[in-house]
């Protein structure tokens, strides 16, 4: 399993519009094969910062999602409302360092 975070900043005054536009993207992505969870969160410390938190069964599933039509549409929407590039981190949760 993979855990993915994608953090990005929203242009001032555009956060509400971006959140509204993201609803369809999130809904559709949650139906992608291998998508275990897919959520968009607002930072509690940086006003215009958002982060996707995602869980995927495999890298192959994530790669298929990355090439999907809804991802292409999302990139166009995000470019209208966001500043700069997303900071993407991918973690291997299968080889967990679980210390429970």
SELOZA-878858 format. One record per atom (N, C-alpha, C, CB): x, y, z; residue in one letter. Coordinates in steps of 0.2 Angstrom, whole numbers, plus 2048, in hexadecimal, padded with zeros to 3 digits. Glycine has a CB too. Layout:
// SELOZA-878858
XYZa...
This chain:
// SELOZA-878858
8047FA800x800800800x804806800x7FB800806x80280B7FCx8058127FCx801817800x8078147F5x80581C803x802822806x805827802x80382280Ex80082C800x8038327FCx8008387FFx8008317F4x80483D7FFx802844801x8048487FBx805846808x80084D7FAx8018527F5x7FF8597F8x7FD8507EEx80485D7F9x8028637FDx8038697F8x807864803x7FF86E7F8x7FF8737F3x7FC87A7F6x7FC8727ECx7FE87F7F4x7FB8867F6x7F68887F1x80188B7F7x7F188B7F4x7EB88E7F0x7EC8967EFx7E488C7F3x7EB8997E9x7EB8A07E9x7E68A37EEx7E98A27E1x7E88A97F0x7E48AD7F5x7DD8AE7F2x7E78B37F7x7D88AC7F6x7D18AD7F4x7CE8A87F0x7D08B47F0x7D28A37EEx7D089D7EAx7CE8977EDx7D589C7E4x7CF8967F4x7CF8907F7x7C888D7F7x7D18917FEx7C38917F8x7BC88E7F7x7BA88C7F1x7B78947F9x7BC88F7EBx7BB88D7E5x7BE8877E3x7BD8927E0x7C58867E5x7C88807E4x7C587A7E8x7D08817E6x7C387B7EEx7C08767F2x7BA8737EEx7BF8787F9x7B68787ECx7B08767E8x7B18727E2x7AB87C7E6x7B68747DEx7B88717D8x7BB86A7D9x7BD8757D4x7BE8697DFx7C18637E1x7BC85D7E2x7C68647E7x7B685F7E4x7B185A7E6x7B08547E1x7AB85D7E7x7B08567DBx7AF8517D6x7B584C7D5x7AD8547CFx7BB8507D5x7C184C7D4x7C28477DAx7C78517D4x7C18497E0x7C18457E6x7BC83F7E5x7C08497ECx7B68407E4x7B183B7E3x7B38367DEx7AA83E7E1x7B58387D8x7B78347D3x7BD8307D4x7B88387CCx7C28337D7x7C88307D9x7C782A7DEx7CE8357DCx7C382B7E3x7C18267E8x7BE8207E4x7BC8287EDx7BC8207DEx7BA81A7DBx7BF8177D6x7B481B7D6x7C581A7D6x7CB8177D2x7CD8107D5x7D181C7D2x7CE80B7D1x7D18057D3x7D78067D8x7D38007CDx7D78037DDx7DD8037E2x7DD8097E7x7E38037DEx7D880E7E6x7D88137EAx7D58117F1x7D48197E7x7D88127F6x7D68107FDx7D3816801x7DB80C801x7D681B800x7D3822803x7D68277FFx7D582280Ax7D282D7FFx7D48337FBx7D18397FEx7D38327F3x7D483D801x7D1843805x7D5849804x7D184180Cx7D284F804x7D5855804x7D485980Ax7D28597FDx7DA85B80Dx7DA85F813x7DD866813x7DE85B818x7DA86A817x7DD871818x7E287181Ex7D7876819x7E787581Dx7EC876822x7E987A828x7F287981Fx7EB87882Ex7E987C833x7EE881835x7E887783Ax7F4881831x7F9886833x7FA88B82Dx7FF882835x7F9889827x7FA88D821x7F388E81Ex7FF88A81Dx7F189481Ex7EA89581Cx7E8892815x7E989D81Cx7EC893810x7EA892809x7EE88B807x7EC897804x7F088780Bx7F388180Ax7EE87B80Ax7F987F80Ex7EE876805x7EA870805x7EF86A804x7E5871800x7EC865806x7F085E805x7EB859804x7F485D80Bx7ED8557FEx7E984F7FDx7ED849801x7E984D7F6x7E9845805x7EC83F808x7E8839805x7EA83F810x7ED835802x7EA82F7FEx7ED829800x7EC8317F6x7E98237FFx7EC81D800x7EA8187FAx7E9819807x7EF8157F8x7EE8117F2x7F180A7F3x7F28147ECx7EE8057F0x7F07FE7F0x7F77FD7EEx7EB7F97EDx7F88007E8x7FF7FF7E5x8018057E1x7FE7F97E0x8078057DFx80A80A7DBx80780A7D4x8128097DAx8058047D1x8018037CBx7FB8077CBx8007FC7C9x7F78067D0x7F180A7D1x7F28117D1x7ED8077D7x7F78137D5x7F881B7D5x7FA81D7CEx7FE81C7DAx7FE8197CBx80081C7C4x7FA81C7BFx8058177C1x7F68177BFx7F08187BBx7EC81E7BDx7EB8117BCx7EB81F7C3x7E78257C5x7EB82C7C3x7E78267CDx7F182C7C3x7F58327C1x7F48337B9x7FD8317C2x7F282E7B5x7F182F7AEx7EA8307ACx7F48297ABx7E68307B1x7DE8307B0x7DC8367ADx7DB82E7B7x7D68367AAx7D383C7A8x7D18417ADx7CD83A7A3x7CF83E7B3x7CD8437B8x7D38467BBx7C983F7BDx7D98437BBx7DF8467BEx7E184C7B9x7E58417BEx7E084A7B2x7E28507AEx7DD8567AFx7E184D7A6x7D78547B0x7D285A7B1x7D485E7B7x7CB8577B1x7D685A7BDx7D885D7C3x7DE8617C2x7D98577C8x7E385F7BEx7E98637BDx7E786A7BAx7EE85F7B9x7E286A7B6x7E08707B2x7DD8757B8x7DC86F7ACx7D88727BCx7D58767C1x7DA8787C6x7CF8717C4x7DE8747C8x7E38767CDx7E787C7CBx7E78707CFx7E987C7C4x7EE8817C2x7EA8887C2x7F087F7BBx7E48887C2x7E088E7C2x7E08917C9x7D988D7C0x7DF88D7CEx7DE88F7D5x7E588E7DAx7D988B7D8x7EA88A7D8x7EF8897DCx7F588D7DAx7F18827DCx7FA88E7DFx8008917DDx80688C7DEx8028977E2x80A88C7D9x8108877D9x80E8807D8x8148887DFx81387C7D9x8128757D8x8108717DFx8198727D6x80D86C7DEx80C8687E4x8128647E7x8078627E3x8138637EDx81885F7F0x8158597F1x81B8637F7x8188547EEx81584D7EEx81A8487F2x81484A7E7x8178457F6x81B8407FAx8178397F9x81C842801x81B8347F8x81882D7F7x81C8287FDx81982A7F0x818825801x81B821806x81981A805x81982380Dx81D815806x81C80E806x81980C80Dx82280A804x81280B80Dx80F809813x80F801814x80880C814x8117FE80Fx8117F680Fx8177F4814x8127F3808x81D7F8813x8227F6817x8237FB81Dx8297F7813x81E7FA821x81D7FF826x8227FE82Cx8167FE829x82480482Fx828804834x82480483Bx82D809834x81E80183Ax819801840x81C7FF846x8137FD83Ex81C80484Bx81F802852x819801857x823808854x8137FF855x80E7FE85Ax8107F885Ex8087FD856x
